[in-house]
Amino acid sequence: KDQPMRRITALLISLWLGFHLSVGCIVAPLVSNHLNTSDSGKALADTLSGSLFHIANLFTLAVWLIVYFTARSDNRMAYHKSRTPFWAITLLVFTAINEWLITPVVAALRANQTNWLHNIIGGHVGTWNGISYLVYLLCSLIGLALAIQLLRLANPQR
């Protein structure tokens, strides 16, 4: 009964992981390296990278909400014994923090504007960029671990 939904979920996770890693590890660094030759190129690189990460974050939220609700509604005991819903929510929270708290700080600092969170915590654009990257990487690792776990649960004979 739930087999087609599990397969769709596994496909979505695979698409998400490929997109997420390609944006964070391939596309954004390439854009940054090729366009950072001038001030206008750097501004364009920042804009393009910001747009890519925004799309990746929204895609992450959509996919992992589906994973969460699929795992919660699955009537097989293996899912209920697993920590999949907890880790899916954790991934969603980290993504939301990155999208709606950390990214606005980076954007404000690059535009020489103020941001309420930066006013409280402080830091430089490089520090906030590094924090954002670490959160993005953490989401990648959690997503990879969940993908492996869900694919094992989809094939219980292993």
LUMVO-615399 format. One record per residue (C-alpha): residue number from 1; chain; x, y, z. Coordinates in nm, 4 decimals, padded with zeros to 6 digits. Last residue first. Layout:
<recs>
n: NUM chain: A east: X north: Y up: Z
...
</recs>
This chain:
<recs>
n: 158 chain: A east: 01.9151 north: -00.6456 up: 00.3526
n: 157 chain: A east: 01.5663 north: -00.7978 up: 00.3144
n: 156 chain: A east: 01.4122 north: -00.4783 up: 00.4562
n: 155 chain: A east: 01.4562 north: -00.2823 up: 00.1299
n: 154 chain: A east: 01.2572 north: 00.0399 up: 00.1867
n: 153 chain: A east: 01.4011 north: 00.0551 up: 00.5363
n: 152 chain: A east: 01.7526 north: 00.0469 up: 00.3915
n: 151 chain: A east: 01.6618 north: 00.3270 up: 00.1476
n: 150 chain: A east: 01.5220 north: 00.5283 up: 00.4376
n: 149 chain: A east: 01.8410 north: 00.4912 up: 00.6418
n: 148 chain: A east: 02.0703 north: 00.5812 up: 00.3514
n: 147 chain: A east: 01.8593 north: 00.8855 up: 00.2657
n: 146 chain: A east: 01.8485 north: 00.9834 up: 00.6328
n: 145 chain: A east: 02.2282 north: 00.9709 up: 00.6574
n: 144 chain: A east: 02.2631 north: 01.1745 up: 00.3368
n: 143 chain: A east: 02.0087 north: 01.4298 up: 00.4582
n: 142 chain: A east: 02.1840 north: 01.4681 up: 00.7943
n: 141 chain: A east: 02.5155 north: 01.5127 up: 00.6129
n: 140 chain: A east: 02.3752 north: 01.7665 up: 00.3663
n: 139 chain: A east: 02.1994 north: 01.9575 up: 00.6449
n: 138 chain: A east: 02.5302 north: 01.9769 up: 00.8317
n: 137 chain: A east: 02.6956 north: 02.1086 up: 00.5152
n: 136 chain: A east: 02.4331 north: 02.3830 up: 00.4809
n: 135 chain: A east: 02.4734 north: 02.4704 up: 00.8515
n: 134 chain: A east: 02.8512 north: 02.4824 up: 00.8026
n: 133 chain: A east: 02.8129 north: 02.7008 up: 00.4913
n: 132 chain: A east: 02.5881 north: 02.9458 up: 00.6754
n: 131 chain: A east: 02.8329 north: 02.9642 up: 00.9644
n: 130 chain: A east: 03.1160 north: 03.0295 up: 00.7180
n: 129 chain: A east: 02.9176 north: 03.3041 up: 00.5442
n: 128 chain: A east: 02.8461 north: 03.4573 up: 00.8861
n: 127 chain: A east: 03.2159 north: 03.4576 up: 00.9704
n: 126 chain: A east: 03.3123 north: 03.5928 up: 00.6296
n: 125 chain: A east: 03.0545 north: 03.8717 up: 00.6570
n: 124 chain: A east: 03.2032 north: 03.9822 up: 00.9869
n: 123 chain: A east: 03.0782 north: 03.9248 up: 01.3386
n: 122 chain: A east: 02.8262 north: 04.0794 up: 01.5785
n: 121 chain: A east: 02.5853 north: 03.8791 up: 01.7958
n: 120 chain: A east: 02.3080 north: 04.1254 up: 01.8851
n: 119 chain: A east: 02.3507 north: 04.3804 up: 01.6041
n: 118 chain: A east: 02.4112 north: 04.0936 up: 01.3622
n: 117 chain: A east: 02.0755 north: 03.9466 up: 01.4606
n: 116 chain: A east: 01.8958 north: 04.2802 up: 01.4136
n: 115 chain: A east: 02.0495 north: 04.3451 up: 01.0722
n: 114 chain: A east: 02.2213 north: 04.6607 up: 00.9583
n: 113 chain: A east: 02.3145 north: 04.7592 up: 00.6054
n: 112 chain: A east: 02.6482 north: 04.7646 up: 00.4235
n: 111 chain: A east: 02.4947 north: 04.5686 up: 00.1322
n: 110 chain: A east: 02.7271 north: 04.2724 up: 00.1951
n: 109 chain: A east: 02.6492 north: 04.2933 up: 00.5669
n: 108 chain: A east: 02.2751 north: 04.2939 up: 00.5011
n: 107 chain: A east: 02.2943 north: 03.9936 up: 00.2669
n: 106 chain: A east: 02.5037 north: 03.7952 up: 00.5152
n: 105 chain: A east: 02.2621 north: 03.8780 up: 00.7991
n: 104 chain: A east: 01.9617 north: 03.7893 up: 00.5809
n: 103 chain: A east: 02.1232 north: 03.4496 up: 00.5081
n: 102 chain: A east: 02.1665 north: 03.3622 up: 00.8770
n: 101 chain: A east: 01.8119 north: 03.4091 up: 01.0076
n: 100 chain: A east: 01.5512 north: 03.3189 up: 00.7433
n: 99 chain: A east: 01.7260 north: 03.0730 up: 00.5136
n: 98 chain: A east: 01.9870 north: 02.9272 up: 00.7481
n: 97 chain: A east: 01.7486 north: 02.9011 up: 01.0412
n: 96 chain: A east: 01.4841 north: 02.7471 up: 00.8123
n: 95 chain: A east: 01.7358 north: 02.4927 up: 00.6844
n: 94 chain: A east: 01.8435 north: 02.4040 up: 01.0380
n: 93 chain: A east: 01.4786 north: 02.3626 up: 01.1430
n: 92 chain: A east: 01.3949 north: 02.1455 up: 00.8397
n: 91 chain: A east: 01.6974 north: 01.9226 up: 00.9019
n: 90 chain: A east: 01.5959 north: 01.8793 up: 01.2650
n: 89 chain: A east: 01.2377 north: 01.8024 up: 01.1559
n: 88 chain: A east: 01.3681 north: 01.5312 up: 00.9200
n: 87 chain: A east: 01.5942 north: 01.4038 up: 01.1994
n: 86 chain: A east: 01.3011 north: 01.3661 up: 01.4409
n: 85 chain: A east: 01.0733 north: 01.2104 up: 01.1775
n: 84 chain: A east: 01.3439 north: 00.9598 up: 01.0796
n: 83 chain: A east: 01.4293 north: 00.8512 up: 01.4348
n: 82 chain: A east: 01.3354 north: 00.4929 up: 01.3610
n: 81 chain: A east: 01.1020 north: 00.2793 up: 01.5660
n: 80 chain: A east: 00.8025 north: 00.4224 up: 01.3832
n: 79 chain: A east: 00.9669 north: 00.3638 up: 01.0466
n: 78 chain: A east: 01.0504 north: 00.0009 up: 01.1246
n: 77 chain: A east: 00.6990 north: -00.0535 up: 01.2608
n: 76 chain: A east: 00.5418 north: -00.0205 up: 00.9168
n: 75 chain: A east: 00.2327 north: 00.2009 up: 00.9168
n: 74 chain: A east: 00.3887 north: 00.4866 up: 00.7238
n: 73 chain: A east: 00.2060 north: 00.8092 up: 00.8114
n: 72 chain: A east: 00.4868 north: 00.9669 up: 01.0135
n: 71 chain: A east: 00.7554 north: 00.8674 up: 00.7621
n: 70 chain: A east: 00.5520 north: 01.0096 up: 00.4740
n: 69 chain: A east: 00.4815 north: 01.3289 up: 00.6682
n: 68 chain: A east: 00.8501 north: 01.3821 up: 00.7419
n: 67 chain: A east: 00.9654 north: 01.2907 up: 00.3921
n: 66 chain: A east: 00.7125 north: 01.5320 up: 00.2375
n: 65 chain: A east: 00.8278 north: 01.8077 up: 00.4721
n: 64 chain: A east: 01.1827 north: 01.7090 up: 00.3786
n: 63 chain: A east: 01.1211 north: 01.7648 up: 00.0088
n: 62 chain: A east: 00.9484 north: 02.1021 up: 00.0426
n: 61 chain: A east: 01.1944 north: 02.2505 up: 00.2937
n: 60 chain: A east: 01.4944 north: 02.1321 up: 00.0943
n: 59 chain: A east: 01.3510 north: 02.2765 up: -00.2283
n: 58 chain: A east: 01.3100 north: 02.6104 up: -00.0497
n: 57 chain: A east: 01.6693 north: 02.5930 up: 00.0757
n: 56 chain: A east: 01.8069 north: 02.4982 up: -00.2664
n: 55 chain: A east: 01.6157 north: 02.7847 up: -00.4317
n: 54 chain: A east: 01.7547 north: 03.0310 up: -00.1754
n: 53 chain: A east: 02.1024 north: 02.8809 up: -00.2141
n: 52 chain: A east: 02.0878 north: 02.9356 up: -00.5902
n: 51 chain: A east: 01.9611 north: 03.2916 up: -00.5504
n: 50 chain: A east: 02.2352 north: 03.3769 up: -00.3011
n: 49 chain: A east: 02.4969 north: 03.2261 up: -00.5317
n: 48 chain: A east: 02.3711 north: 03.4337 up: -00.8239
n: 47 chain: A east: 02.3618 north: 03.7554 up: -00.6198
n: 46 chain: A east: 02.7027 north: 03.6982 up: -00.4615
n: 45 chain: A east: 02.8565 north: 03.6137 up: -00.8007
n: 44 chain: A east: 02.6989 north: 03.9271 up: -00.9510
n: 43 chain: A east: 02.8425 north: 04.1432 up: -00.6697
n: 42 chain: A east: 03.1820 north: 03.9770 up: -00.7165
n: 41 chain: A east: 03.1688 north: 04.0408 up: -01.0898
n: 40 chain: A east: 03.0854 north: 04.4077 up: -01.0296
n: 39 chain: A east: 03.3815 north: 04.4374 up: -00.7940
n: 38 chain: A east: 03.6127 north: 04.2571 up: -01.0362
n: 37 chain: A east: 03.7678 north: 03.9130 up: -01.0862
n: 36 chain: A east: 03.5255 north: 03.7340 up: -00.8537
n: 35 chain: A east: 03.3121 north: 03.6033 up: -01.1417
n: 34 chain: A east: 03.4863 north: 03.2774 up: -01.2232
n: 33 chain: A east: 03.5717 north: 03.1674 up: -00.8696
n: 32 chain: A east: 03.2333 north: 03.2607 up: -00.7223
n: 31 chain: A east: 03.0356 north: 03.0947 up: -00.9971
n: 30 chain: A east: 03.2501 north: 02.7828 up: -00.9641
n: 29 chain: A east: 03.2126 north: 02.7798 up: -00.5843
n: 28 chain: A east: 02.8326 north: 02.8191 up: -00.6149
n: 27 chain: A east: 02.7965 north: 02.5486 up: -00.8816
n: 26 chain: A east: 03.0107 north: 02.2677 up: -00.7390
n: 25 chain: A east: 02.9918 north: 02.2051 up: -00.3640
n: 24 chain: A east: 02.6817 north: 02.3890 up: -00.2454
n: 23 chain: A east: 02.4696 north: 02.3789 up: -00.5602
n: 22 chain: A east: 02.5809 north: 02.0288 up: -00.6624
n: 21 chain: A east: 02.5377 north: 01.8974 up: -00.3099
n: 20 chain: A east: 02.1813 north: 02.0227 up: -00.2722
n: 19 chain: A east: 02.0775 north: 01.9219 up: -00.6238
n: 18 chain: A east: 02.2106 north: 01.5680 up: -00.5901
n: 17 chain: A east: 02.0726 north: 01.5295 up: -00.2381
n: 16 chain: A east: 01.7339 north: 01.6685 up: -00.3356
n: 15 chain: A east: 01.6999 north: 01.4455 up: -00.6410
n: 14 chain: A east: 01.7909 north: 01.1400 up: -00.4336
n: 13 chain: A east: 01.5535 north: 01.2437 up: -00.1556
n: 12 chain: A east: 01.2735 north: 01.2956 up: -00.4072
n: 11 chain: A east: 01.3356 north: 00.9516 up: -00.5597
n: 10 chain: A east: 01.3327 north: 00.7877 up: -00.2161
n: 9 chain: A east: 01.0076 north: 00.9688 up: -00.1341
n: 8 chain: A east: 00.8512 north: 00.8571 up: -00.4617
n: 7 chain: A east: 00.9572 north: 00.5002 up: -00.3844
n: 6 chain: A east: 00.8176 north: 00.5195 up: -00.0334
n: 5 chain: A east: 00.4918 north: 00.6619 up: -00.1713
n: 4 chain: A east: 00.4645 north: 00.3751 up: -00.4210
n: 3 chain: A east: 00.5275 north: 00.1148 up: -00.1432
n: 2 chain: A east: 00.2685 north: 00.2501 up: 00.1019
n: 1 chain: A east: 00.0000 north: 00.0000 up: 00.0000
</recs>
